[in-house]
Amino acid sequence: MTETDRTSETGRTEAFSDGVFAIAITLLVLELKVPTVHDGQSLWAALGAQWPSYAAYVVSFLVIGIMWANHHTLFSFIARVDRLLMFLNLILLLVLAALPWPTALMAEYLNEGGEASHVAAVVYSGFMVAQALAFQAFWWHATRTGRLLHEHYDHELVKRTRSRFALGSLAYPVTVGLAFVSAPLTLAVHGLLALYYAFNQLRVPKTQG
């Protein structure tokens, strides 16, 4: 099997991924319901009572949106994809496409207290651990030998990026333990982790030579 047979250009993989990202991030809004107001009730109060849905929506939107931005930037490093990279990308998309479900679970039970809120937070955090590991595996394989990268990629930038991804990934398992303490705090930490990846991660590479 030749090198050409084992690898292909990135366009179709990136386009397919963009479609999954777009669908997943759009499905999040379906959990924002119009409240029913009965006689004597305040619409403001009814809207305010839905704050768990707003919070879960915003955090998950940040997670998916920032992941999409970094995923897009990854492909500015990658010149070609092989079969394993495509399967690793599919695993990442598998978790991503399901993210609206734990988001809905978190929105429903975030403010319940007791076991229900902790279980919802554990499930949500479990999905976040899975997507972090999938993203890490995707980037690790893409950069492991340099074979899939553009010829004049910045070696130091790739090395620093791998280290930063690894550091961020270590924080996600901690949120599973935190879920047994406080569901709202767990959700807030996931929001902060998303911002970490927004401000301390991938930059569009500058080629060498």
Secondary structure, 3 states (H helix, E strand, C coil): CCHHHHEECCHHHHHHHHHHHHHHHHHHHHHCCCCCCCCCCCHHHHHHCCHHHHHHHHHHHHHHHHHHHHHHHHHHHECCEEHHHHHHHHHHHHHHHHCHHHHHHHHHHCCCCHHHHHHHHHHHHHHHHHHHHHHHHHHHHHHCCCCCECCCCCHHHHHHHHHHHHHHHHHHHHHHHHCCCCHHHHHHHHHHHHHHHHHCCCCCCCCCC
